[in-house]
Amino acid sequence: MTHTYEELKHKPLAELREIAKDITHEAVQGYTQLNKDHLLVALCTALGIDMHAHKQVKGIDKAATKAKIKEWKKKRDDALTASDRKALKVALDQIHHLKRVMRKAMI
């Protein structure tokens, strides 16, 4: 049976110990002595589960937005070397705006 991190995180300690009982991995040895936080880490290690949630970007083209950010960062660097404060402000504002667009589109 496959488990997800979120699913395991919301299970009580007794259920986590039941799952650990059937696993013969060195990470879950001594599972009866582990508290929930440590047992959760051990189970994720033993089962090969990623411990952080991956967010997805919906509604925009992530690659194109990142390419625009990269272009504006080059313009920012050029403005810094040229000591052009107006161009620097425009570049920083655009980078900030594009990053906010990306964050708003994350699910």
Sine and cosine of phi, psi and omega as CSV:
sin_phi,cos_phi,sin_psi,cos_psi,sin_omega,cos_omega
0.00,0.00,0.75,-0.66,-0.01,-1.00
-1.00,-0.03,0.62,-0.78,-0.01,-1.00
-0.86,-0.52,0.40,-0.92,0.12,-0.99
-0.92,-0.39,0.31,-0.95,0.00,-1.00
-0.88,0.48,-0.71,0.70,-0.02,-1.00
-0.88,0.48,-0.65,0.76,0.01,-1.00
-0.90,0.45,-0.71,0.70,-0.01,-1.00
-0.92,0.39,-0.59,0.81,-0.04,-1.00
-0.89,0.46,-0.53,0.85,-0.05,-1.00
-1.00,-0.04,-0.01,1.00,0.03,-1.00
-0.99,0.10,0.51,-0.86,0.08,-1.00
-0.95,0.31,0.27,-0.96,-0.07,-1.00
-0.86,0.51,-0.62,0.78,-0.02,-1.00
-0.88,0.48,-0.65,0.76,0.03,-1.00
-0.94,0.35,-0.60,0.80,0.04,-1.00
-0.90,0.44,-0.62,0.79,0.04,-1.00
-0.93,0.37,-0.55,0.83,0.07,-1.00
-0.90,0.44,-0.64,0.77,0.03,-1.00
-0.92,0.39,-0.68,0.73,-0.04,-1.00
-0.92,0.40,-0.45,0.89,-0.03,-1.00
-0.88,0.48,-0.55,0.83,-0.06,-1.00
-1.00,0.04,-0.07,1.00,-0.07,-1.00
-0.98,-0.21,0.75,-0.66,0.03,-1.00
-0.95,-0.33,0.91,0.42,0.03,-1.00
-0.87,-0.50,0.57,-0.82,-0.06,-1.00
-0.90,0.43,-0.38,0.93,-0.01,-1.00
-0.93,0.37,-0.47,0.88,-0.04,-1.00
-0.97,-0.22,0.22,0.97,0.08,-1.00
-0.92,0.40,0.69,-0.73,-0.04,-1.00
0.97,0.26,0.49,0.87,-0.06,-1.00
-0.87,0.49,-0.42,0.91,-0.01,-1.00
-0.95,0.33,-0.35,0.94,-0.02,-1.00
-1.00,-0.07,-0.15,0.99,-0.08,-1.00
-1.00,0.06,0.58,-0.81,0.13,-0.99
-0.99,0.14,0.05,-1.00,-0.14,-0.99
-0.88,0.47,-0.69,0.73,-0.03,-1.00
-0.88,0.47,-0.72,0.70,-0.02,-1.00
-0.95,0.32,-0.59,0.80,0.02,-1.00
-0.92,0.39,-0.60,0.80,0.03,-1.00
-0.89,0.46,-0.69,0.73,0.04,-1.00
-0.90,0.43,-0.69,0.73,0.00,-1.00
-0.90,0.44,-0.67,0.74,0.02,-1.00
-0.90,0.43,-0.67,0.74,0.01,-1.00
-0.90,0.44,-0.61,0.79,0.05,-1.00
-0.91,0.42,-0.72,0.69,-0.05,-1.00
-0.92,0.38,-0.60,0.80,-0.05,-1.00
-1.00,-0.01,-0.11,0.99,0.01,-1.00
0.95,0.31,0.59,0.81,-0.03,-1.00
-0.99,-0.12,0.71,-0.70,0.06,-1.00
-0.95,0.33,0.73,-0.69,-0.13,-0.99
-1.00,-0.01,-0.02,1.00,0.07,-1.00
-0.83,-0.56,0.48,-0.88,-0.04,-1.00
-0.98,0.18,0.69,-0.72,0.06,-1.00
-1.00,-0.06,0.77,-0.64,0.03,-1.00
-0.99,-0.12,0.55,-0.84,0.00,-1.00
-0.91,-0.42,0.53,-0.85,0.03,-1.00
-0.99,-0.12,0.83,-0.55,-0.01,-1.00
-0.87,-0.49,0.63,-0.77,0.12,-0.99
1.00,-0.07,-0.21,0.98,0.04,-1.00
-0.71,-0.70,0.27,-0.96,0.07,-1.00
-1.00,0.02,0.97,-0.24,-0.09,-1.00
-0.89,0.46,-0.68,0.73,-0.04,-1.00
-0.90,0.44,-0.67,0.74,0.00,-1.00
-0.92,0.39,-0.63,0.77,0.01,-1.00
-0.91,0.41,-0.66,0.75,0.04,-1.00
-0.91,0.41,-0.57,0.82,0.05,-1.00
-0.91,0.41,-0.63,0.77,0.05,-1.00
-0.90,0.43,-0.66,0.75,0.03,-1.00
-0.87,0.49,-0.67,0.74,0.00,-1.00
-0.89,0.45,-0.65,0.76,0.04,-1.00
-0.89,0.45,-0.70,0.71,-0.01,-1.00
-0.92,0.39,-0.51,0.86,0.06,-1.00
-0.92,0.38,-0.58,0.81,0.08,-1.00
-0.91,0.42,-0.67,0.74,0.04,-1.00
-0.90,0.44,-0.61,0.79,0.05,-1.00
-0.88,0.48,-0.72,0.70,0.00,-1.00
-0.90,0.44,-0.64,0.77,0.05,-1.00
-0.90,0.44,-0.65,0.76,0.01,-1.00
-0.92,0.40,-0.57,0.82,0.04,-1.00
-0.91,0.41,-0.69,0.72,-0.01,-1.00
-0.94,0.35,-0.52,0.86,0.00,-1.00
-1.00,0.05,-0.09,1.00,-0.04,-1.00
0.84,0.54,0.62,0.79,0.02,-1.00
-0.99,-0.11,0.98,-0.18,-0.10,-0.99
-0.92,0.39,-0.59,0.81,-0.01,-1.00
-0.92,0.39,-0.72,0.69,0.01,-1.00
-0.91,0.42,-0.58,0.82,0.04,-1.00
-0.90,0.43,-0.70,0.71,0.01,-1.00
-0.89,0.45,-0.68,0.74,0.02,-1.00
-0.88,0.47,-0.70,0.71,-0.02,-1.00
-0.90,0.43,-0.71,0.71,0.00,-1.00
-0.90,0.45,-0.65,0.76,0.03,-1.00
-0.90,0.44,-0.65,0.76,0.01,-1.00
-0.92,0.39,-0.68,0.74,0.04,-1.00
-0.87,0.49,-0.71,0.70,0.01,-1.00
-0.87,0.50,-0.71,0.70,-0.01,-1.00
-0.89,0.46,-0.72,0.69,-0.02,-1.00
-0.91,0.41,-0.60,0.80,0.05,-1.00
-0.92,0.39,-0.61,0.80,0.04,-1.00
-0.92,0.40,-0.61,0.79,0.06,-1.00
-0.87,0.48,-0.67,0.74,0.02,-1.00
-0.90,0.44,-0.70,0.71,-0.03,-1.00
-0.91,0.42,-0.61,0.79,0.01,-1.00
-0.93,0.37,-0.45,0.89,-0.04,-1.00
-1.00,0.05,-0.05,1.00,-0.01,-1.00
-0.98,0.20,0.63,-0.78,0.04,-1.00
-0.86,-0.51,0.00,0.00,0.00,0.00
